[in-house]
């Protein structure tokens, strides 16, 4: 086994968010958190009306959530599962239906309705919460609240919750498969000398009893882990971007100490939006604006509220993920976390096992951005360079129904899979149309791996099923064994799924169709055969 390089060790300690470790046994609690059970499947969240007040001194948060929901099937004895993690306290404040009782069990609040509910009924319930939430030890990778300070000693507060779940502080349906279709409002209450920044647009600011109240509104559906309040001594500056859907408001909230650096560094945002709109289609949330917000941790893809903590340096904390030098020419967090606006926030995996949909496409957005921002040669150098981060420890797809994501290879093995598929299709215009089509046809939806696979095969006109199987469901990298004798090339695939259908280009234009059995082709000349390094394949002379 190869030694893992220092760069790779650093990369995985810093970037991998996937994790429940190597645990393979799952409990009833895992199923309740990860499945669409009978306590979840009869109601659909329409909107959240959230209030939140962080207390930096006592490391507490408190507030309420009014959940608007639609009954989607007749239910005789409705029992609602509301997710709220220990040690947070919670209580039902009111409901517009008769509640028989409520029970707290671990990370759940059970709400028992006293009457049957009919399909198409629309209901609400309001739940209050308070307490000292889980504190992140190493945000954003372990998850939880962060109560930090800026250089002047002022509170600098946020939360990171993709892995741990938004129920670490907020009572809600903590399921990726059910987003509030009509968006959210969030009122953030702060001391009068601080600012609260949430998702979407600021629609109201009020003051009372020495406190400020900042109300933010999101009009689009939003994935739960993107719902994030920030509190700090923020200053604000603005810009605009003229994009495919018109004028997009750019809103930047930074610490005073970072203002000058932010005005310079965030100029990259316009170039990023131009490149990613070219490949993916219009930015999905024009109605909700685009924000970058200083955060007390590295970064996160909070919808219309990108968390930024990259020290105003290019690269990833000043390093190049690819080891090629190319990654130091742009700010990793600006590009990567914004790429998630298309893949994670617009198109969201319904099950955490399919988290690769978020991370593979977004990691490949780094390559696509580089191609537009620099050139194709630099982009190919970058994506090939990222392969040294691949460990092949577990399959990319996780375990369904238990909130268990796959391995961290979902990032750059996933990106190199997409790069390989691009070269199988061998038509950049068609590949671009597929990416834009995904964001159009699955706009604001939750999806499965199978839907993405089928879409690629259908739109490309190529059966890519075995390619997806190879890279998503195994830890094996295909090996092309070959022998060359003058103008005769002999070759076969090893280390592949059964009947892998993955043609390869050699010598620039010639296409071969390897299989498990040896095959031969005639070359145009006797020079050493040239294999295309853009395919994520090991070429081995035997």
C-alpha positions as CSV (number, residue, x, y, z in Angstrom):
1,X,0.0,0.0,0.0
2,X,1.3,3.5,-0.9
3,X,2.2,5.8,1.9
4,X,-0.3,8.7,2.2
5,X,1.5,11.9,1.6
6,X,1.7,14.7,4.1
7,X,-0.5,16.8,1.8
8,X,-3.1,14.0,1.7
9,X,-3.1,13.6,5.4
10,X,-3.5,17.4,5.8
11,X,-6.3,17.4,3.3
12,X,-8.4,14.8,4.9
13,X,-7.9,16.2,8.4
14,X,-9.1,19.5,7.1
15,X,-11.7,18.9,4.4
16,X,-13.5,15.6,5.0
17,X,-16.9,16.2,6.5
18,X,-18.4,12.8,5.7
19,X,-18.3,10.9,8.7
20,X,-19.7,8.6,11.1
21,X,-16.3,6.9,11.2
22,X,-16.1,3.2,10.6
23,X,-19.2,2.2,12.6
24,X,-21.3,-0.3,10.7
25,X,-24.0,-1.1,13.2
26,X,-27.1,1.2,13.2
27,X,-29.8,1.7,15.8
28,X,-33.5,2.7,15.8
29,X,-32.3,6.3,16.4
30,X,-30.2,6.2,13.2
31,X,-33.2,5.0,11.3
32,X,-35.5,7.7,12.8
33,X,-33.0,10.4,11.9
34,X,-32.2,9.0,8.4
35,X,-35.5,7.6,7.0
36,X,-38.9,8.9,5.9
37,X,-40.7,7.0,8.6
38,X,-44.4,7.0,9.4
39,X,-43.7,9.9,11.7
40,X,-42.5,12.0,8.8
41,X,-44.1,10.7,5.6
42,X,-47.6,12.1,6.1
43,X,-46.6,15.8,6.4
44,X,-44.6,18.1,4.2
45,X,-42.9,21.2,5.5
46,X,-44.0,24.4,3.7
47,X,-42.3,27.2,5.7
48,X,-40.3,27.9,8.9
49,X,-40.7,31.1,10.8
50,X,-37.7,31.1,13.1
51,X,-36.5,33.4,15.9
52,X,-33.1,32.9,17.5
53,X,-31.1,34.8,20.1
54,X,-27.5,33.7,20.6
55,X,-26.0,34.6,24.0
56,X,-22.3,34.6,23.6
57,X,-21.5,35.1,27.3
58,X,-23.5,32.1,28.5
59,X,-23.0,30.1,25.2
60,X,-26.7,29.7,24.9
61,X,-29.3,30.0,22.1
62,X,-33.0,30.4,22.5
63,X,-36.0,31.2,20.3
64,X,-38.9,29.5,18.5
65,X,-39.9,27.9,15.3
66,X,-43.4,28.0,13.8
67,X,-43.6,25.1,11.3
68,X,-46.2,25.4,8.5
69,X,-46.9,22.1,7.0
70,X,-49.2,20.3,4.5
71,X,-50.8,16.9,5.2
72,X,-50.0,14.7,2.1
73,X,-52.0,11.6,3.0
74,X,-54.9,10.8,5.3
75,X,-53.6,9.8,8.7
76,X,-55.8,8.3,11.5
77,X,-53.4,8.8,14.4
78,X,-50.9,11.4,13.5
79,X,-47.6,11.5,15.5
80,X,-45.1,14.1,14.5
81,X,-41.4,13.6,14.9
82,X,-39.7,16.9,15.7
83,X,-35.9,16.7,15.8
84,X,-34.1,18.6,18.5
85,X,-30.9,17.3,19.9
86,X,-29.8,17.1,23.5
87,X,-29.1,19.0,25.6
88,X,-31.4,21.6,24.1
89,X,-34.7,22.0,25.9
90,X,-37.9,22.4,24.0
91,X,-41.7,22.8,24.5
92,X,-44.8,23.0,22.4
93,X,-46.1,26.6,22.5
94,X,-49.2,26.3,20.3
95,X,-50.8,24.4,17.4
96,X,-53.8,25.0,15.3
97,X,-55.0,21.4,16.0
98,X,-55.7,19.6,19.2
99,X,-52.7,18.0,20.7
100,X,-53.2,15.0,22.9
101,X,-49.8,15.0,24.4
102,X,-46.1,15.6,23.8
103,X,-43.1,13.4,24.8
104,X,-39.4,14.1,24.8
105,X,-37.3,11.0,23.9
106,X,-33.6,11.7,23.4
107,X,-33.1,13.8,20.3
108,X,-36.8,13.8,19.4
109,X,-40.0,15.6,20.5
110,X,-43.1,13.5,19.8
111,X,-46.3,15.5,19.2
112,X,-49.4,13.4,19.3
113,X,-52.5,14.8,17.5
114,X,-55.9,14.1,19.1
115,X,-57.7,13.9,15.7
116,X,-57.2,12.3,12.3
117,X,-55.8,14.5,9.5
118,X,-56.9,14.7,5.9
119,X,-54.8,15.1,2.8
120,X,-54.5,18.7,1.8
121,X,-55.0,20.0,5.3
122,X,-52.6,22.8,6.2
123,X,-51.5,23.2,9.8
124,X,-49.0,24.9,12.0
125,X,-47.3,24.3,15.3
126,X,-44.9,26.5,17.2
127,X,-42.1,25.1,19.3
128,X,-39.9,27.0,21.7
129,X,-36.3,26.0,22.4
130,X,-33.5,27.1,24.7
131,X,-30.2,25.8,26.1
132,X,-26.5,25.3,25.7
133,X,-26.1,23.6,22.3
134,X,-23.3,21.3,21.3
135,X,-20.1,23.4,20.9
136,X,-18.0,22.6,17.8
137,X,-14.5,21.5,18.7
138,X,-13.2,21.9,15.1
139,X,-15.8,23.6,13.0
140,X,-17.0,23.0,10.4
141,X,-15.9,19.3,10.4
142,X,-17.3,18.1,13.7
143,X,-20.3,20.5,13.8
144,X,-21.9,22.6,16.4
145,X,-22.0,26.2,17.6
146,X,-19.0,28.4,17.6
147,X,-18.7,31.2,20.2
148,X,-15.6,33.1,19.2
149,X,-14.3,36.6,19.4
150,X,-12.8,39.0,16.8
151,X,-9.5,40.8,17.3
152,X,-11.3,43.5,19.3
153,X,-12.8,41.0,21.7
154,X,-16.3,41.3,20.3
155,X,-18.5,38.2,20.0
156,X,-18.1,36.3,16.7
157,X,-20.8,33.6,16.6
158,X,-22.1,31.1,14.1
159,X,-23.0,27.4,13.7
160,X,-21.8,24.6,11.4
161,X,-24.2,21.8,11.0
162,X,-24.0,19.9,7.7
163,X,-22.9,16.7,9.4
164,X,-24.5,17.0,12.9
165,X,-27.8,18.4,11.6
166,X,-29.7,21.7,12.2
167,X,-31.5,20.0,15.1
168,X,-28.3,20.6,17.1
169,X,-30.2,23.9,18.0
170,X,-33.4,24.2,16.1
171,X,-36.6,22.1,16.4
172,X,-37.5,21.1,12.8
173,X,-37.9,18.1,10.5
174,X,-34.2,17.5,10.1
175,X,-34.3,15.5,6.9
176,X,-32.6,16.4,3.6
177,X,-35.6,15.1,1.7
178,X,-38.0,17.8,3.0
179,X,-37.2,21.4,2.5
180,X,-39.6,24.2,3.4
181,X,-41.1,24.8,-0.1
182,X,-42.0,28.4,0.7
183,X,-38.7,29.3,2.3
184,X,-38.2,30.8,5.8
185,X,-38.1,33.9,7.8
186,X,-35.5,34.2,10.6
187,X,-35.4,36.9,13.2
188,X,-32.0,37.2,14.8
189,X,-31.9,39.1,18.1
190,X,-28.5,40.5,19.1
191,X,-27.1,43.0,21.6
192,X,-27.5,46.5,20.2
193,X,-23.8,46.7,19.3
194,X,-23.8,43.6,17.1
195,X,-25.4,42.6,13.8
196,X,-27.3,39.4,13.0
197,X,-26.9,38.0,9.5
198,X,-29.1,35.2,8.1
199,X,-30.0,33.7,4.8
200,X,-31.8,35.6,2.0
201,X,-32.6,39.3,2.3
202,X,-32.8,41.6,5.2
203,X,-36.4,42.7,5.3
204,X,-36.6,44.5,8.7
205,X,-34.4,45.9,11.5
206,X,-35.9,47.0,14.8
207,X,-34.7,47.8,18.3
208,X,-36.1,47.3,21.7
209,X,-34.9,47.1,25.3
210,X,-31.2,47.4,24.3
211,X,-31.4,44.8,21.6
212,X,-31.5,44.7,17.8
213,X,-33.8,42.4,15.8
214,X,-32.7,41.5,12.2
215,X,-35.4,39.7,10.2
216,X,-34.2,37.8,7.1
217,X,-36.4,36.2,4.4
218,X,-35.7,33.4,2.0
219,X,-38.3,33.0,-0.8
220,X,-36.9,29.7,-2.2
221,X,-36.9,26.2,-0.7
222,X,-33.8,25.8,1.4
223,X,-32.0,22.7,2.7
224,X,-32.1,22.6,6.5
225,X,-28.4,22.6,7.2
226,X,-28.1,25.9,5.2
227,X,-30.3,27.7,7.8
228,X,-27.7,29.6,9.7
229,X,-27.7,32.7,11.9
230,X,-24.4,34.7,12.3
231,X,-23.7,37.3,15.0
232,X,-20.8,39.7,15.1
233,X,-19.7,43.3,14.8
234,X,-20.3,43.2,11.0
235,X,-19.8,46.0,8.5
236,X,-21.5,45.7,5.2
237,X,-20.6,46.6,1.6
238,X,-22.4,45.8,-1.6
239,X,-21.8,45.1,-5.3
240,X,-23.8,43.7,-8.2
241,X,-23.3,41.1,-10.9
242,X,-25.1,41.2,-14.2
243,X,-25.9,37.6,-15.0
244,X,-28.1,35.3,-17.0
245,X,-31.2,36.3,-15.0
246,X,-30.5,40.0,-14.7
247,X,-29.0,42.0,-11.8
248,X,-27.9,39.9,-8.9
249,X,-27.3,41.7,-5.6
250,X,-24.0,40.9,-3.9
251,X,-24.0,41.5,-0.2
252,X,-20.8,41.2,1.9
253,X,-20.8,41.2,5.7
254,X,-17.3,41.2,7.2
255,X,-15.5,42.1,10.4
256,X,-14.2,45.7,10.5
257,X,-10.6,44.4,10.5
258,X,-11.2,42.6,7.2
259,X,-13.0,45.3,5.3
260,X,-10.1,46.4,3.1
261,X,-9.0,42.9,2.4
262,X,-12.5,41.8,1.6
263,X,-13.0,44.6,-0.9
264,X,-10.0,43.2,-2.8
265,X,-10.5,39.5,-2.4
266,X,-14.2,39.4,-3.1
267,X,-13.6,40.9,-6.6
268,X,-13.2,37.2,-7.5
269,X,-16.9,36.6,-6.9
270,X,-17.9,38.1,-10.2
271,X,-15.5,35.9,-12.1
272,X,-16.7,32.9,-10.2
273,X,-20.4,33.6,-11.0
274,X,-19.6,34.2,-14.6
275,X,-17.8,30.9,-14.9
276,X,-20.3,28.8,-13.0
277,X,-23.3,30.3,-14.7
278,X,-21.7,29.4,-18.0
279,X,-21.4,25.7,-17.0
280,X,-24.3,25.2,-14.6
281,X,-26.9,27.8,-15.7
282,X,-28.2,30.9,-13.8
283,X,-27.4,31.3,-10.2
284,X,-30.4,29.6,-8.6
285,X,-31.4,32.3,-6.0
286,X,-31.6,35.7,-7.6
287,X,-34.6,36.5,-5.4
288,X,-32.6,35.9,-2.3
289,X,-29.4,37.7,-3.3
290,X,-25.9,36.3,-2.9
291,X,-23.9,36.9,0.3
292,X,-20.4,36.1,1.6
293,X,-20.2,36.4,5.4
294,X,-17.2,36.3,7.7
295,X,-17.4,33.1,9.8
296,X,-15.4,31.9,12.8
297,X,-14.4,28.8,10.8
298,X,-13.1,27.9,7.3
299,X,-16.3,27.9,5.3
300,X,-19.7,26.4,4.4
301,X,-22.3,26.5,1.6
302,X,-25.1,28.1,3.5
303,X,-27.7,29.0,0.9
304,X,-27.3,32.7,-0.2
305,X,-25.1,33.1,2.8
306,X,-21.6,31.7,2.1
307,X,-19.6,31.3,5.2
308,X,-16.0,32.6,4.7
309,X,-13.0,32.0,6.8
310,X,-10.1,31.5,4.3
311,X,-7.9,34.3,5.7
312,X,-8.4,36.3,2.5
313,X,-5.8,34.2,0.8
314,X,-5.8,32.3,-2.5
315,X,-5.8,28.6,-2.3
316,X,-7.1,26.6,0.7
317,X,-5.7,28.4,3.7
318,X,-2.8,29.4,1.5
319,X,-2.2,25.9,0.1
320,X,-3.0,24.2,-3.2
321,X,-5.4,21.2,-2.9
322,X,-4.1,20.0,-6.3
323,X,-0.3,20.3,-5.6
324,X,0.0,21.7,-9.1
325,X,0.3,25.4,-8.3
326,X,-2.9,26.2,-10.2
327,X,-5.0,26.2,-7.0
328,X,-3.1,29.2,-5.7
329,X,-4.4,31.4,-8.4
330,X,-7.9,31.8,-6.9
331,X,-9.7,31.6,-3.5
332,X,-10.8,28.0,-2.8
333,X,-13.6,28.9,-0.4
334,X,-15.2,31.5,-2.8
335,X,-15.2,29.0,-5.6
336,X,-16.0,25.8,-3.8
337,X,-18.6,26.9,-1.4
338,X,-20.3,29.0,-4.0
339,X,-20.4,26.0,-6.4
340,X,-22.6,24.4,-3.8
341,X,-25.3,26.9,-4.6
342,X,-26.0,24.8,-7.7
343,X,-25.1,21.3,-6.2
344,X,-26.3,21.0,-2.6
345,X,-28.6,24.1,-2.4
346,X,-30.4,24.0,-5.8
347,X,-30.1,20.2,-6.3
348,X,-30.0,18.5,-2.9
349,X,-29.5,14.8,-2.2
350,X,-32.6,13.4,-0.6
351,X,-30.5,10.9,1.5
352,X,-27.2,11.7,3.0
353,X,-25.8,8.5,1.5
354,X,-25.9,10.4,-1.9
355,X,-23.9,13.3,-0.6
356,X,-21.5,12.8,-3.4
357,X,-24.0,14.7,-5.6
358,X,-23.1,17.8,-3.5
359,X,-19.4,17.2,-3.3
360,X,-18.3,15.6,-6.6
361,X,-20.0,18.2,-8.8
362,X,-18.9,21.1,-6.5
363,X,-15.3,19.8,-6.4
364,X,-15.4,19.6,-10.2
365,X,-16.7,23.2,-10.3
366,X,-13.2,24.1,-9.2
367,X,-11.9,22.6,-12.5
368,X,-14.6,24.2,-14.6
369,X,-14.0,27.6,-13.0
370,X,-10.3,27.3,-13.7
371,X,-11.0,26.5,-17.3
372,X,-13.0,29.7,-17.7
373,X,-10.8,31.8,-15.5
374,X,-7.5,30.6,-16.8
375,X,-7.5,28.0,-19.6
376,X,-8.2,24.3,-20.3
377,X,-4.6,23.3,-19.8
378,X,-4.5,24.7,-16.3
379,X,-7.9,23.1,-15.5
380,X,-6.7,19.6,-16.6
381,X,-3.5,20.1,-14.6
382,X,-5.6,21.0,-11.6
383,X,-8.0,18.1,-11.7
384,X,-5.3,15.5,-12.4
385,X,-3.4,17.0,-9.5
386,X,-6.3,16.4,-7.1
387,X,-6.0,12.7,-7.5
388,X,-3.2,12.5,-4.9
389,X,-6.0,13.2,-2.3
390,X,-7.9,10.0,-3.2
391,X,-7.6,7.2,-0.6
392,X,-10.0,4.5,-2.0
393,X,-10.8,3.4,1.5
394,X,-14.6,3.0,1.1
395,X,-17.1,3.4,-1.7
396,X,-18.3,7.0,-2.3
397,X,-22.0,6.1,-1.8
398,X,-22.9,5.7,1.9
399,X,-25.6,3.7,3.6
400,X,-29.2,4.6,3.0
401,X,-31.8,5.5,5.6
402,X,-29.4,6.1,8.6
403,X,-27.8,9.5,7.8
404,X,-24.5,7.9,6.8
405,X,-22.6,9.6,4.1
406,X,-19.9,7.9,2.0
407,X,-16.1,8.4,2.2
408,X,-14.3,11.7,1.6
409,X,-13.4,10.4,-1.8
410,X,-16.8,11.9,-2.8
411,X,-14.8,15.1,-3.4
412,X,-11.9,14.4,-5.7
413,X,-12.6,10.8,-6.8
414,X,-16.1,12.1,-7.6
415,X,-14.7,15.1,-9.5
416,X,-12.3,12.8,-11.5
417,X,-15.2,10.5,-12.3
418,X,-17.1,13.5,-13.8
419,X,-14.0,14.5,-15.7
420,X,-13.7,11.0,-17.1
421,X,-17.4,11.0,-18.1
422,X,-16.8,14.3,-19.8
423,X,-14.1,12.7,-21.9
424,X,-16.2,9.6,-22.6
425,X,-18.9,11.9,-24.0
426,X,-16.1,13.8,-25.9
427,X,-18.4,16.8,-26.6
428,X,-17.9,19.7,-24.3
429,X,-21.1,21.4,-25.5
430,X,-23.2,18.4,-24.8
431,X,-21.5,18.0,-21.4
432,X,-22.3,21.6,-20.6
433,X,-25.9,21.1,-21.7
434,X,-26.2,18.2,-19.3
435,X,-24.9,20.2,-16.4
436,X,-27.2,23.1,-17.2
437,X,-30.0,20.7,-17.8
438,X,-29.6,19.1,-14.3
439,X,-29.9,22.5,-12.7
440,X,-33.0,23.3,-14.8
441,X,-34.8,20.0,-14.7
442,X,-34.1,19.3,-11.1
443,X,-34.4,22.9,-10.0
444,X,-35.1,23.3,-6.2
445,X,-35.6,19.5,-5.9
446,X,-34.2,16.7,-3.8
447,X,-32.8,13.9,-5.9
448,X,-31.2,10.4,-5.8
449,X,-28.1,9.0,-7.3
450,X,-30.2,6.9,-9.7
451,X,-31.9,10.0,-11.1
452,X,-28.5,11.7,-11.8
453,X,-27.1,8.5,-13.4
454,X,-30.1,8.0,-15.6
455,X,-30.1,11.7,-16.6
456,X,-26.5,11.5,-17.7
457,X,-27.0,8.3,-19.7
458,X,-30.2,9.6,-21.3
459,X,-28.9,13.1,-22.3
460,X,-25.5,11.8,-23.5
461,X,-26.9,8.9,-25.4
462,X,-24.3,6.7,-23.8
463,X,-25.0,3.9,-21.2
464,X,-22.8,5.2,-18.3
465,X,-24.3,2.8,-15.7
466,X,-21.2,0.7,-15.3
467,X,-19.0,3.8,-15.2
468,X,-21.0,5.1,-12.2
469,X,-20.9,1.6,-10.7
470,X,-17.1,1.6,-11.0
471,X,-16.4,4.9,-9.3
472,X,-19.3,5.2,-6.9
473,X,-19.8,1.7,-5.7
474,X,-16.3,0.2,-5.6
475,X,-12.9,1.3,-4.3
476,X,-11.2,0.0,-7.4
477,X,-9.5,2.2,-10.0
478,X,-9.7,0.7,-13.4
479,X,-6.3,-0.6,-14.7
480,X,-5.6,-0.8,-18.5
481,X,-2.9,-3.5,-19.0
482,X,-1.2,-3.2,-22.4
483,X,1.5,-4.5,-24.6
484,X,2.9,-2.8,-27.7
485,X,4.7,-4.6,-30.5
486,X,5.4,-2.0,-33.2
487,X,2.1,-1.0,-34.7
488,X,0.1,-3.6,-32.7
489,X,-1.4,-2.7,-29.4
490,X,-2.7,-5.4,-27.1
491,X,-4.8,-4.4,-24.1
492,X,-7.4,-5.4,-21.5
493,X,-9.2,-4.0,-18.4
494,X,-8.4,-5.3,-14.9
495,X,-9.7,-4.2,-11.5
496,X,-13.2,-3.3,-12.9
497,X,-16.8,-4.1,-12.4
498,X,-18.3,-6.7,-14.6
499,X,-18.6,-5.6,-18.3
500,X,-17.3,-2.1,-17.7
501,X,-18.2,-0.1,-20.7
502,X,-15.7,2.8,-20.8
503,X,-14.0,3.5,-24.1
504,X,-10.7,5.3,-24.1
505,X,-9.0,7.6,-26.6
506,X,-5.4,6.9,-27.5
507,X,-3.0,8.9,-29.6
508,X,-5.4,11.8,-29.6
509,X,-8.1,10.4,-31.9
510,X,-8.2,6.6,-31.9
511,X,-10.9,5.0,-29.7
512,X,-10.5,1.6,-28.1
513,X,-13.1,-0.4,-26.2
514,X,-11.3,-2.4,-23.6
515,X,-12.9,-5.4,-21.9
516,X,-11.7,-8.1,-19.5
517,X,-10.4,-10.2,-22.4
518,X,-7.3,-9.3,-24.4
519,X,-7.9,-7.3,-27.6
520,X,-5.7,-6.0,-30.4
521,X,-5.8,-2.9,-32.5
522,X,-3.6,-1.6,-35.3
523,X,-1.8,1.7,-34.7
524,X,-1.0,4.3,-37.3
525,X,2.7,4.1,-36.4
526,X,5.2,2.3,-34.2
527,X,5.8,5.2,-31.8
528,X,5.0,4.6,-28.1
529,X,1.2,4.8,-27.6
530,X,0.0,7.9,-25.9
531,X,-2.8,7.5,-23.3
532,X,-5.0,10.4,-22.4
533,X,-4.3,11.3,-18.7
534,X,-7.8,12.9,-18.3
535,X,-9.4,9.5,-17.8
536,X,-9.1,8.3,-14.2
537,X,-7.5,5.1,-15.2
538,X,-4.1,3.5,-14.3
539,X,-2.2,2.5,-17.5
540,X,0.1,-0.4,-16.8
541,X,2.6,-1.9,-19.3
542,X,2.9,-5.6,-18.8
